[in-house]
Amino acid sequence: MKLGVFTDIQNYKYHFAFCSEYLNYGGDLDYFNNHNYTISQKRRFLLGNLNHFKSQSRYSLEIAATDAMEQASIERLYKLVQRHTFIKSDLTFLLNSNRLQQEAGSLKTLVPILYPSDIYKQLDYQAISKFKGRGMVRFITDFESEKGEIQPNDIIVLNETPLYLPAVSGIIVSEFQTPLSHLTILGQNRKIPIAAYKKAFQDEHISKLNGQWVQYEVKSDTFLISTSKKEYSKKRKKKRIKIGHDLSVDSLVGVTHLNKRSSIFAGNKAANFGLLHQLSKKAAFKTPEGAFAIPFYFYDQHMQNAGGAAFLDKITLLNSKTNQDSIRIILKQLRSSIKKTPLNRQFLGTIEKRIAKTNGTGRMRFRSSTNAEDTKGFSGAGLYTSKTGILDDPKKTIEKAIKKVWASLWSYKAFAERTYFDIPQKEVYMGILVHRAFPNEVVNGVAITKNLYRKNAQGFVVNAQLGNENVVAPNPETTSDQFICYPDQADTLYKNTIDIITTSSLNNGSLTMSQKEIEHLANQLALVKKYFRQKKYRSKTYIDLGIDVEFKLDGINRQLYIKQARIYND
């Protein structure tokens, strides 16, 4: 082993290129990986990165999460770096993998250690959607009271995460987001710049720009904002979102009859669930039991009974740019009418009989499934409501759950988002996916079946948390697990690797899932990705296709359930 000179990633993108071109390494790439990232007598190089975390004025040595470097070699590398740099006692060693964290007890006797969560807690900047925009800076101190004043050309500075994303040219928010939060996904869909900056309201440079036209760009490690002479924001061209509906299916549809063609009468969520159920028969995960779909037909019948068309006609006559308050009022009236109008008794009785036969507890989850969500170019994440209904429960009735889900189609945030994407409001229909509820889940999580941090790289990004604590819109005071995992069919180098970014603050700083559970999840995610590409997204390359997956571990056996899969629009 030898210590080479330090190199800049701009000159050598990969360690192999550096060793080959500068250190005269003569072997091929496979041989290099097999002997220089593993426990091998033929290892010649100790490879690592030296990181400077500006927010903490701290330096840390890091090896690849895939590197099986032994502790003695880690200590040697650490001391060599310490000896040949100006960094002495301030140098730490980053425990960025599950394997290293499991060895923390013995490692800390050799080198000062640092956990990824320690870094994450001290960060003050996060790139959410990396785009450029132009607009006028507007500080928003109370979103609920000021949202009516927000204009499409505004770049808004927020001290809290909004429940929906208004039509704006950009956002700076003081709260960090998960990669799979609704704000992140909506920002990616709209292609507008969004950054999280904890000191946004204390930053004098941004404060001085309040009320001025600026150019705003979000980059991986910083954002750029400066005054602009042009007082407009170029309108982005949006692809027309195509939606359709079929009202001819007038009976409940069992999960075995749901497939990709079911979206036209039961919505995209139900159709995708049907694909998951088909795959689960030959895979090693389950889909929630007792599943069936309520087609658009029943929603349409109820809308007629509730006088829905008259409300929509009123909205159509308004100028949406100048009558937002009026639109809000009419939408509220429409939702109220949907909830107050009694369900068809025969229809309700059919559902209750079905639930009684398939679910011993009678506790069911009623989930929105529209023709305006979970599709290419429009995820609709967080726009609609899911509700729990319990058979024979006087408060959480089946009827209330159904009507609340239907009514959520006409929330202002959903209406505004569809308007932003020019989706015809009168062509939007709500189906419902029904399956058993999970009142006592052990772990819940979301995953994207692509590497969001390295382009064209292997790996799936996962967020997980204990119980039913929300990982998509978490409490700002909590941190969930965030890691990158790899399926068995990935390169041998990545096998059994967990690249940790953060760990759960509700689980004493440890991952909420075991190594075996994460490896199993990664393999099932790979099956889902392959299956959905084959069935729906053949135009995408495998490495570039991201499927947004929701999963749970349930019961004393911690059984893996996958409850949702949809395309990830980035």
Residue pairs with C-beta under 8 A, 6 or more apart in sequence:
1 43
1 44
1 45
1 46
1 73
1 76
2 23
2 44
2 45
3 46
3 80
3 84
4 18
4 19
4 22
4 23
4 45
5 22
6 50
7 18
7 22
11 18
12 18
12 21
12 22
15 36
15 45
15 47
16 25
16 29
16 32
16 33
19 25
19 32
19 36
19 45
20 26
23 45
25 32
25 44
25 45
27 35
33 491
33 492
33 493
34 40
34 492
35 42
35 43
35 44
36 43
36 44
36 45
36 47
37 47
37 64
37 66
37 67
37 68
37 69
37 493
38 68
39 68
39 70
43 73
46 69
46 73
46 76
46 77
46 80
47 63
47 64
47 67
48 61
48 62
48 63
48 77
48 81
49 61
49 62
49 63
50 59
50 60
50 61
50 62
50 81
50 85
50 87
51 59
51 60
51 61
51 62
51 94
52 58
52 59
53 59
53 60
53 119
53 122
53 123
55 122
55 123
55 124
55 125
56 119
56 122
58 90
58 92
58 114
59 87
59 90
59 91
59 92
60 91
60 92
60 93
60 94
60 114
60 119
61 77
61 78
61 81
61 91
61 92
61 93
61 94
62 93
62 94
62 96
63 69
63 74
63 77
63 96
65 96
65 97
65 484
65 497
65 498
65 499
65 500
66 493
66 494
66 497
68 99
69 77
71 103
71 106
71 107
71 110
74 93
74 107
74 110
74 111
75 110
75 111
78 91
78 93
78 110
78 111
81 87
81 91
82 88
82 91
85 91
91 112
92 111
92 112
92 113
92 114
93 107
93 111
93 112
93 113
93 114
94 113
94 114
94 115
94 116
94 119
95 101
95 104
95 107
95 113
95 114
95 115
95 116
95 500
96 116
96 499
96 500
97 497
97 498
97 499
97 500
98 483
98 498
98 500
98 511
98 515
98 518
99 497
99 498
100 107
101 115
101 500
101 510
104 113
107 113
115 503
115 509
116 500
116 501
116 502
116 503
117 479
117 502
117 503
117 505
117 509
120 479
120 501
120 502
121 479
123 176
123 198
124 197
124 198
124 199
125 195
125 196
125 197
125 198
125 221
125 222
125 223
126 176
126 177
126 195
126 196
126 197
127 195
127 218
127 219
127 220
127 221
127 223
128 171
128 173
128 177
128 183
128 184
128 187
128 194
128 195
128 196
128 218
129 184
129 187
129 188
129 190
129 191
129 192
129 193
129 194
129 218
130 193
130 218
130 219
130 220
131 191
131 192
131 193
131 217
131 218
132 193
132 215
132 216
132 217
132 218
133 155
133 169
133 170
133 192
133 193
133 215
133 216
133 217
133 233
134 169
134 213
134 214
134 215
134 216
134 228
134 230
134 232
134 233
134 234
135 153
135 154
135 155
135 168
135 169
135 170
135 213
135 214
135 216
135 233
136 151
136 153
136 154
136 155
136 211
136 212
136 213
136 214
136 231
137 154
137 155
137 157
137 206
137 209
137 210
137 211
137 212
137 214
137 225
138 150
138 151
138 154
138 155
138 156
138 157
138 210
138 211
139 156
139 157
139 201
139 207
139 210
140 146
140 147
140 150
140 156
140 157
140 158
140 159
141 159
143 158
143 160
143 162
147 162
147 166
148 324
148 325
150 156
150 166
150 167
150 168
151 168
152 167
152 168
152 169
152 233
153 168
153 169
153 232
153 233
154 168
154 169
155 168
155 169
155 170
155 171
155 172
155 193
155 214
155 216
155 225
156 166
156 168
156 170
156 171
156 172
157 171
157 172
157 173
157 200
157 201
157 206
157 210
158 171
158 172
158 173
158 174
158 200
159 173
159 174
159 175
159 200
159 201
160 173
160 174
160 175
161 173
161 175
161 177
161 181
161 183
161 473
161 476
162 183
163 382
163 413
164 382
164 383
164 412
164 413
164 416
164 417
165 171
165 182
165 183
165 186
165 187
165 190
165 417
166 416
167 416
167 420
168 192
169 192
169 216
169 233
170 192
170 193
170 194
170 216
170 218
171 183
171 187
171 192
171 193
171 194
171 195
172 194
172 195
172 196
172 197
172 200
172 206
172 223
173 183
173 194
173 195
173 196
173 197
173 200
174 196
174 197
174 198
174 199
174 200
174 201
175 196
175 198
175 476
176 196
176 198
176 476
177 183
177 184
177 196
178 184
178 463
178 471
178 472
178 474
178 480
178 482
179 448
179 452
179 461
179 463
179 482
180 446
180 447
180 448
180 461
180 463
180 471
180 472
180 548
181 472
181 473
182 381
182 382
182 472
182 473
183 194
184 194
185 379
185 381
185 382
185 548
185 568
185 569
186 379
186 381
186 382
186 417
187 193
187 194
188 569
188 570
189 377
189 378
189 379
189 569
190 236
190 420
191 236
192 236
193 216
193 217
193 218
193 223
194 218
195 218
195 223
197 203
197 223
200 206
201 207
205 225
206 225
209 225
209 227
212 227
213 227
213 228
213 229
213 230
213 231
214 225
214 226
214 227
214 228
215 224
215 225
215 226
215 227
215 228
216 223
216 224
216 225
217 223
217 224
217 225
238 377
238 420
238 421
238 422
239 377
240 422
241 372
241 375
241 377
241 378
241 421
241 422
241 423
243 371
243 372
243 375
243 423
243 424
243 427
243 428
244 264
244 371
244 427
245 264
245 265
245 296
245 371
245 427
245 429
246 264
246 265
246 296
247 265
247 295
247 296
247 297
247 300
247 429
248 265
248 297
249 265
249 266
249 295
249 296
249 297
250 295
250 297
250 298
251 295
252 292
252 293
252 294
252 295
252 350
252 351
252 354
253 262
253 265
253 266
253 270
253 292
253 293
253 295
254 291
254 292
255 273
255 274
255 277
255 287
255 291
255 292
255 293
255 435
256 277
257 274
258 266
258 270
258 271
258 273
258 274
258 275
258 277
258 293
259 271
259 274
259 275
259 278
260 271
260 272
260 274
260 275
260 535
260 536
261 271
262 270
262 271
262 274
262 293
263 270
263 271
263 371
264 371
265 295
265 296
265 297
265 431
266 293
266 294
266 295
266 296
266 369
266 431
266 433
267 293
267 296
267 368
267 369
267 370
267 371
267 373
267 429
267 430
267 431
267 433
268 369
268 370
268 371
268 373
268 374
268 375
268 566
269 367
269 368
269 369
269 370
269 373
269 374
269 431
269 433
269 564
269 566
270 293
270 369
270 431
270 432
270 433
271 369
272 374
272 532
272 564
272 565
272 566
273 287
273 291
273 433
273 435
273 563
273 564
273 565
275 531
275 532
275 535
275 536
275 565
276 287
276 528
276 562
276 563
276 564
276 565
277 287
277 291
279 527
279 528
279 531
280 286
280 287
280 562
283 524
283 527
284 520
284 523
284 524
284 560
285 524
285 551
285 560
285 561
285 562
286 559
286 560
286 561
286 562
287 435
287 561
287 562
287 563
288 365
288 435
288 436
288 438
288 561
288 563
289 358
289 359
289 435
289 436
290 355
290 358
290 359
290 364
290 434
290 435
290 436
291 433
291 434
291 435
291 436
292 354
292 434
292 435
293 369
293 431
293 432
293 433
293 434
294 351
294 402
294 431
294 432
294 434
295 431
296 371
296 429
296 430
296 431
298 344
298 347
299 406
299 409
299 429
299 430
299 431
299 432
300 429
301 344
301 347
302 338
302 341
302 343
302 344
302 403
302 406
303 309
303 338
303 406
305 341
305 344
306 334
306 337
306 338
306 340
306 341
307 337
308 334
308 337
308 338
311 330
311 331
311 333
311 334
311 337
312 334
312 425
312 426
314 330
315 327
315 330
315 331
315 425
316 425
316 426
318 326
318 327
318 330
320 327
320 419
327 412
327 415
328 412
331 410
331 411
331 412
331 415
334 407
334 410
335 407
335 408
335 410
335 411
338 403
338 406
338 407
338 410
339 400
339 403
339 404
339 407
341 403
342 399
343 399
343 402
343 403
348 398
348 399
348 402
351 398
351 402
351 434
352 391
352 398
355 362
355 364
355 391
355 398
355 434
356 362
356 391
359 391
359 436
361 390
361 436
361 437
362 390
362 391
362 392
362 393
363 388
363 389
363 390
363 391
363 436
363 437
363 439
364 388
364 389
364 390
364 391
364 398
364 401
364 434
364 435
364 436
364 437
365 386
365 387
365 388
365 434
365 435
365 436
365 437
365 438
366 386
366 387
366 388
366 389
366 398
366 401
366 402
366 405
366 432
366 433
366 434
367 386
367 405
367 432
367 433
367 434
367 435
368 384
368 385
368 386
368 405
368 408
368 409
368 430
368 432
368 433
369 430
369 431
369 432
369 433
370 380
370 384
370 409
370 428
370 429
370 430
370 431
371 427
371 428
371 429
372 378
372 380
372 418
372 423
372 428
373 379
373 380
373 381
373 383
373 384
373 566
374 380
374 566
374 567
375 566
375 567
376 567
376 569
377 421
377 569
378 421
378 423
378 569
379 548
379 566
379 567
379 568
379 569
380 414
380 417
381 472
381 548
382 472
382 473
383 408
383 411
383 413
383 414
383 417
384 405
384 408
384 409
384 411
384 414
384 430
385 404
385 405
385 407
385 408
385 411
386 405
387 400
387 401
387 404
387 405
388 396
388 401
388 437
389 396
389 397
389 398
389 399
389 400
389 401
389 402
390 396
390 397
390 398
391 398
402 432
405 430
405 432
406 430
406 432
408 414
408 430
409 428
409 430
415 425
418 425
418 428
419 425
435 563
438 444
438 468
438 552
438 554
438 561
440 554
440 555
441 467
441 468
441 552
441 553
441 554
442 466
442 467
442 552
442 553
442 554
442 555
442 558
443 464
443 465
443 466
443 467
443 512
443 513
443 552
443 553
443 558
444 464
444 465
444 467
444 468
444 469
444 471
444 550
444 551
444 552
444 553
445 462
445 463
445 464
445 465
445 471
445 480
445 481
445 550
445 551
445 552
446 462
446 463
446 471
446 472
446 548
446 549
446 550
446 551
447 460
447 461
447 462
447 463
447 521
447 525
447 548
447 549
447 551
448 460
448 461
448 546
448 547
448 548
448 549
448 568
449 460
449 525
449 526
449 528
449 529
449 545
449 546
449 547
449 549
449 568
450 459
450 460
450 461
450 543
450 544
450 545
450 546
450 568
451 457
451 458
451 459
451 460
451 461
451 484
452 461
452 546
452 570
453 461
453 484
456 543
456 544
457 543
458 486
458 490
458 491
458 494
458 543
459 484
459 485
459 486
459 490
459 494
459 499
460 484
460 485
460 486
460 487
460 522
460 525
460 526
461 482
461 483
461 484
462 481
462 482
462 483
462 484
462 485
462 518
462 521
463 471
463 480
463 481
463 482
464 471
464 480
464 481
464 504
464 511
464 512
464 513
465 471
465 474
465 478
465 480
465 481
465 504
465 506
465 512
466 504
466 506
466 507
466 512
469 475
469 478
469 480
469 506
471 480
474 480
477 505
478 504
478 505
478 506
479 502
479 503
479 504
479 505
480 502
480 504
480 505
481 502
481 503
481 504
481 507
481 511
481 512
481 513
482 500
482 501
482 502
483 498
483 499
483 500
483 501
483 511
483 518
484 498
484 499
484 501
485 497
485 498
485 499
485 518
485 519
485 521
485 522
486 494
486 495
486 497
486 522
487 522
487 523
487 525
487 526
488 495
488 519
488 522
488 523
488 526
489 526
496 515
496 519
498 511
498 515
498 518
500 511
503 509
503 510
503 511
504 510
504 511
504 512
511 518
513 521
513 553
517 553
517 558
517 560
520 560
521 551
521 560
524 560
524 562
525 547
525 549
528 547
528 549
528 562
528 565
529 542
529 545
529 547
530 542
532 545
532 547
532 565
532 567
533 540
533 542
533 545
536 567
537 545
537 567
545 567
546 567
546 568
546 570
547 565
547 566
547 567
547 568
548 564
548 565
548 566
548 567
548 568
549 562
549 564
549 565
550 562
550 563
550 564
550 565
551 560
551 561
551 562
551 563
552 560
552 561
552 563
553 559
553 560
553 561
554 561
